[in-house]
Amino acid sequence: MSQFDAVKSLESLLDSTMVERVRQAADAVVAAKERGGKVVVVTGSGPNLHEGVTTLIAELMRLGVIDGVTTSSAVVSHEMGGTLDKVKRVDGRSVGVDPFFLPRGGEFELTLTDSLVLQEVTQYMPVDTKLMERMERAAGKVIIKAAGNLGYPVGLWLERLSWEILTLAKSHGMTFEEVVGLGADERTMIGIAAAKGLPVVVTIPQLIGGGMVGLCIGDSVPITERAARLAHLLDSADVIIESAVVLTQEVHDGPFERYTGHGLWSAWQGHYTYSLEGKKLVRIDLDPNLEKVCEVERENAAVQNAIADGLPKTKLFGVPFRMEMSGFARHEGSIAVIGDIGVVWPIMVARIAERLGLELRFMSYPQHTEMGKAMREMIVREVRPVSRQKMLERLALRGRKEARS
């Protein structure tokens, strides 16, 4: 079975309406690229990592299909760790970790990585090798999870490295995302973005994930500058794809968006603003309430009328109403795809690749399938954590080029 034949079989996991919506989304991307337009993706964290979607987005960035990404600080943190990794979970108290530090359940994680990664970590940070040996001997469970994070010692190393990256970002007038991308694997979104000069920007509501990484991302540039960078990125797009993400105020209710958001006074006072008018807006989401809200808007413009009359939308529609539903439902170019991103993305990308004649080096599959399990193992095995040495070398090279220009 070929790669695309395997993807084709996934269509049976969606109803016919959603299969057609996926095709519409793919056709919108193809049309934009054929006329020289741009595509930007707005990603959440969690499922996008586990389903291989962020790795697939990186591949589409390499191929020139995706021209920029907004994401969460948690995704940046996990891509710093190599996207996915294997850890061994043990009872932290049994290996001598003070219960004060342990989360609910008392579990502590050992990063299962190779000697080259450990060599770089130990070169810049003291590591408790005795603790690691106790964890290796202890009873526990090996799992694949989002990389870095709470695994010892890599998670701690990334937390400490983030402070160094923050200082470098400030001294070079760059964002944290730009600096760390210089040392990241090019099969991550931050890594390929740095290699190709594409923007990856963490959105303001998504700054708090990833522990210290999120705080350092937030501190690397002021909030207003971050909002402006996001506005420029989204303004450049003909198609915006939202993938399992909530709180997309920068898209639908941001300070610099005029069409469905709150950008009126910013524009009035001379700030850079943009409009979603005329763009295609695709949202891949599991929440059926999004489809309900879109239906009532299509039938009788109920969302727009509620806003015009100053009425509470949650009570009117009888559904939990997320803020981004308002702008999305009212936007004429919206395509709502209600389904698992692990299923939707490969179907959509297979159609895009076929239409544009692209050869993919990587394809994602739903993590519960056999191909999905193999995909996750491949990511663990091949996508490397960020290299401090590589980051510093490329940052110095960039500085020399800027000095000559």
N, C-alpha and C positions, 0 to 999 in steps of 0.2 A: 504494500500500500504506500503510495507516495505521500509526501508531506501534505499536499493540498487535498488529497483524497481523504486523509485522516481528519482534516479540518472540516471538510464538507459534511462528514458524518455527524458533526456536532450540531448541525442545524436542527436535528430531530429533538434536541433539548430545549428549543425555543418554539413558541407558537408561531403560526404563519404570519400574524401581524408583526411580531417582533423580528422575524427573519426579513420581512420587507423593510422594516425600519433600519435594520443593519445594512441592507443593500443601499438604501437611500443615503445613509451616513457615508458609506464607502464611495458612492458615486459623487457626493459633495466634495470629498477629499480629492478624488481623481480630477474632477472638473477644475478645482482650485489649482492643483499642481500643473495641469495642462495649460492653463493660462498664465502660469508664472506666479500664482498666488502663494500664500503662506498658511500653514496649519500649526496651531498651538494647542498643547494638551494641558489640562488642569487636573492634576492627580491628587488623590488622597494617599494614605499610607496603607497599612495592614494588607488588605486583599491584593492591592496592586503589586506588592512585593512577592507574596506567597503564590500568586497565580502566574508569575513570570511576566507580568504586564510591564513593569518598569524596565526589565531587560529587553522586552520587545520594543518598547518606545525608544530605547537607546539604539537598537538596530535600525529603526525607522529614521532616527536622527542621522545615523551614519549614511543612510541611503538618500538623504535629502528630502524625505517625505514630511518629517516633522521639523519645524523651524524654531521651536522654543517650548519651554515647559515651565509651568508653575507647579509647586509641590509643597510638601510639608517638611519641617525640620526633622521629623522622625525618619522620613525617607532618606534625607541627606545623611543622617546618622547611620542608618543601616547600609547605605551604599558605601560609606566610608569603611564599613566592616566587611564589604564584599557581597552585599545584598542578602544572601542567606548563608547560614553556617550551621555546623553541627555542634551541639553542646551536650555535656553530660550533666544531668540534674541529680544532685545528692541532697541529703539532709545536712544543711549547713552546720548545725550544732554537732553532728557526728564527726566533722572534720575540724572542729575548733573555731568556727566563726561565731563571734559574739551575737546572740539573738537580737540585740539592739539593731543590728544592720539588716536583718533578714526580713523579707516580705511575708505576707500571709502564707501560711503553709510551711515556712521555714526552709524553702528550697534555695540552693546556691548552685551556680552553673560554672562548669569548666569548659572553656573554648577548646574544641578539638581541632587543632590546626597543625600546619607543618612547621618544620624547624626554621625555615626562612622567615616566616612571620614572627615566630618567637624570638629569633635573633634580632630582628629590628626592634621589637618591643623592649627586649632586655638591654639593648644598646642605649636607650633613652629613659628607661624607667626601672627602678628596682622591682624585682618580681620575687614573690614568696614561693620558691620552688618546692619547699617542704609542703606547703599547703596544696600545691598542684599534685604532688606525689600522693598525699592522703586522699585527694579526690579521685585520682586514678584507681586507687585500691578500693575505695568505698563502693557499696552497692548503690546503683543509680539507674537512670533511664537516659538513653541517647535519643535525641530528637533533632529535627531540622527546624530552625526558627529564623526570624529576622536577625540579621548579623549584628555583631557587636553587642550593644545594649548592656545586659546584665551578666554577660559571660566574663569570667576571669581567665587571663589578664587583659584580653583585647578590649572589653568594654571599658575598663578603667583607663587603659592607654588612650582610647579615643577621647574620653572625657578630658584627660590632661592635655592631649594634643590640640584639642579645640581651643584652649586658651592661647596657645602659641599661634594658631591660625588666625584668631581674632586680632592679635597684635600685628601680624603681617598684613592682614586685610586693611586695617586702619592706616598703617604706614604707607601702603601702596595705593590707597584710595580705591580699593576694590571691595566687593562683597565677600563674605565668608565662602559662599557657594563657588565663586570664581576661583578663589585661592585653593580650596581643597580639591577642586576638580582637576587641577594641574597634576596632582599626585594620585588620582583615582584611576581605576581600571576603566578602559574605554568601552567596556560592556555595561557600564553604569551610565545613567543619564548625566550625572555631573562630570564624569570622565570624558565622554564623547563630546559634551558641550564645550569643555575646555579645549579639546583637540581641534574642534571645528569652528570655534568662536561663536557658539550659539548661546543664547541666554537661558539659564535655569535660575528661577527666582522663587524663594519661599514666600507664600502669601502671609499676610499679617495675622489672620485667625489661626494659622498653622505654625506659629513660631514657638509654641510651648512644648512640643514633643522632642524626644531625643535627649532628654536630660540637659547636661551642660552644653551640648552641641546646639540645642535650640536657643539657649540664652545667648551664646556667642554669635549665632547667626543674627539674632535680634539686635545685638549691640554693635554689629559691624557697620551698619549704615542706619541713619535716622529713619523713623517710621514714615515721614513725609517723602523722603527720597525713595524708600522701598515702594510706597504706593505709586509714585511717579514712574518708577521702572516697570511696575506691573502694568500701568496704564499704557506705556509705550509698547510693551510686548503684546498686550491684547489688542491694541489698536492696529498692529501690523497684520493681524490674522484675518484671513477670509473665512476660515473654519476654526471653531473652538470646540474641542472634545473634552468633556468633563467625565472623569473616570472614578467612580466610587469615592466621591468627595462631598463633604458638607461645608456649610458656612462659606459659600463662595461670594461673599460680599463684594470683593474686588470686581467680580464679573457683573453682578446684577444690582448691587446697591452701594458700590464704592464711591469714594469722594470725588473721583475724576471721570465717572461715566454718566453721560447725559440722557441716554434714551430711556432706560428703565431705572436708573439709579439717582444719586443725589449730587450730581456734578454741576447743577445749574449755577450755584453761587461761586463755585471754584472757577468756572468758565467766565462768569460775569466779572470776576476780579482779576482775570488775566492768567490764571494757571493753565497748564497743559491739561486738556481733557480729551476724551474720545467718545465715540458712540457705537453701540452694538447694532445700530440700524444697518440692514443689508447684509449682515453676517449670518452664517449658518452656525447654529448652536446645538451641539449633540450632547446629550447627557445619558450616560450608562449608569443605571441605578437599580437596586433591588426593591426600592420602596414603591408599592403599587399606588400609594397616595399621590405620587407625582402624576401618574396617568389619570387619576380621577380629577385632579385639579386642572390638568390640560384639557380634559374632555369638557368640563363645565365652561372653561374659557372659550373653547372652540364653538360650543353650542350657543352661548348667549353673552359672551364677554363679561362673565360674572366677576372675574378677578379685577379687571379694569374698572368695572362699575363700582365694586366695593371700595376700591382705592379712591375713585372720584367722589364717592359719598362719605368717605372717612369711616367705613364700617369694619368691624373686626372679621377678618377672613376665616379664622379658625372656627368660630361659631357658625358662620354662614354655611360653610361647606361640610362641617361635621367630621373633619379629619385633622390629625396633627399636622400643622402647617409650618414647614420650615421656611426660613426667610427666602432662600434661593428659588423656591417654587413660584414666587410672585413674578419675578422678572422673567424666568424661563417660560412660564405658561403664557405670559403676555407677548412674548417675542414671536414674530411671524415666522422666523427662520428656525424655530426649535424643532428638534427631532428627539423624542423621548424613547429610549430603549430600556425597557424594564427586563432585566435579566442579569445573570451571573457574569461579571467581567471576564472570568476565566473562560467562558464560552463565547462571549460576544467578540472580544478582541481578536482571537485567531480567525474567526469567520470574516470579520471586517477586513483584517489585514491581508488575508489570502485573496480576497476580491481586489483590493487595492494593488497588490503585487502583480496579480495576473493582468490587470488592466494597464498598468504602467510598465510591464515587462521587467520587473525587478527580481533579482535572485537573493533570497533571504538566507543569511547564515544562521539565523536563529528563529524559531517559532515557538510561541508559548502554547500550552495546553492546560485544561483544568487540572488542578492539583490532585483531584481524587481519581483521575484516570491513570492507566499504566504509563502512557506517554508523559503525563504530567508529573508522575513520580520520578521518571527518568530525567525529565527536564530539571526538576529541583535538585537532584543529585549532581547534574552537570553544573548548575550554578554554584553549588557548594564547592565543587571540585575545581572549577576553572576561573571563576570571577574572584579576583584578588582584592584584599583590603588595601586601603590607601597607603602609599609609600611616602613617608616623610622626606626621604632623600630625593626621590623623583620630584616631589612638589617643590622643594627648595631649589633644585637645579633648574627646573623650568621657570620658576619665578625669577631667578637671577638672569636667565636668558631673555625673558620678557623685558626685564629692566634694562638690559644692555641694548636691546632693539629699540626701546623707547628713547634711550639716551642718544642714539644715533639719528633718530628721525626728527 
